[in-house]
Amino acid sequence: MKNEFNHRTVSIQINGVILKGNLVVPYNPIGLVIFSHGSGSSRLSPRNNYVAEVLQKNHLATLLFDLLTEDEDKIYENRFNIDLLTLRLIDVTQWAQHTKEIQNLPIAYFGASTGAASALKAAAFFDADIKSIISRGRRPDLVLKDLDKVTAPTLLIVGGWDDIVIELNEKAYQKLQCEKKLEIIPNATHLFEEPGKLEAVARISASWFTKHMMNKK
């Protein structure tokens, strides 16, 4: 079996700004996962890149990109401007839908921390065009009023030692009207830094995305 990956740095021009991204397309991809990272993070996030590498080995293309430019990121409030981050994710998704090598692939979102909120809100905007979503930790509750509009199967992943965030995710879980699952990783904090915990997140994510990409029709 071939195990080839096409790595490409992309510059996505949107409304007068250029967002940097890393696009990886494996041989015979079954779908594209777009990452929406958390506050203070970027396309270079080691945790998201680790998850992306596992997804790539499961025939999923991945796109990690900076939601903010360097200058925008210097303004602390921008990191928590969910409306702005959602608009960026929507624009980048539309860019992907018109980019030759990935335009026909079903699309999913992987949102981390505050990026989970923008992923869920963008998925509500796109409706059936988004095939599945994973929220890793933290703040899906930031967009409670939009959650009943999400139609894509949604997996919420939380660390078992992250008590307050478990409560926030349970609140979000109750609002979701789509196919949904709440996965609590035992003995893990919100960054899943404990031995083997990020590996568990990646393994569960690959299984969830693969299942729902294969059911793309």
CORKA-V226587 format. One record per pair of residues at least 24 apart in sequence whose ideal C-beta (glycine too) atoms are under 7 Angstrom apart, sorted by the first residue. I is the first residue (numbers start at 1). GAP is how many residues later the second one is. Records with the same first field share a line. If there is no record, write none. Layout:
# CORKA-V226587
I: GAP  GAP
This chain:
# CORKA-V226587
2: 25
3: 24
5: 51
12: 53  80  83
14: 74  77
17: 52
19: 46  47  50  69  73
20: 45  46
21: 42  43  44
22: 42
23: 40
24: 28  32  37  38
25: 36  76  77
26: 30  33  35
28: 31
29: 30  31  32  76
30: 29  30  180  183  184
31: 29  30  74  75  76  77  100  178  182
32: 29  31  64  70  73  75
33: 27  29  75  77  176
34: 29  58  59  62  73  75
35: 27  28  29  75
36: 31  53  73  75  79  82  83
37: 30  75  78
38: 74  75  76  77  100
39: 40  41  74  75
40: 39
42: 24
47: 144  151
48: 64
50: 148  152
51: 59  150  151  154
54: 148  149  152
55: 150  151  154
58: 148  152
60: 149
61: 41  44
63: 33
65: 27
80: 34
82: 35  36  39  60  61
85: 33
86: 32  35  36
89: 29  30  33
90: 32  35
93: 29  33
106: 25  107  110
107: 24
108: 24  25  101  104  105
109: 24
110: 24  26  95
111: 24  25
112: 24  25
113: 24  25  26
114: 24  25  28
116: 24
117: 25  26
120: 26  27  30
121: 25
123: 27  29
124: 25  26
127: 24
131: 81  82  85
132: 76  77  80
134: 71  74
136: 65
137: 25  28  53
138: 27  52
139: 29
140: 29  32
141: 27  30  31
144: 28  31
147: 25  28  29
148: 27  29
150: 26  28
151: 27
152: 26
153: 25  26  59
154: 24  26
155: 26  28  53
156: 26  27
157: 26  28  44  47
158: 26
159: 26  29  30  31  33
160: 24  25  26  27  28
161: 26  27  28
162: 27  28
165: 25
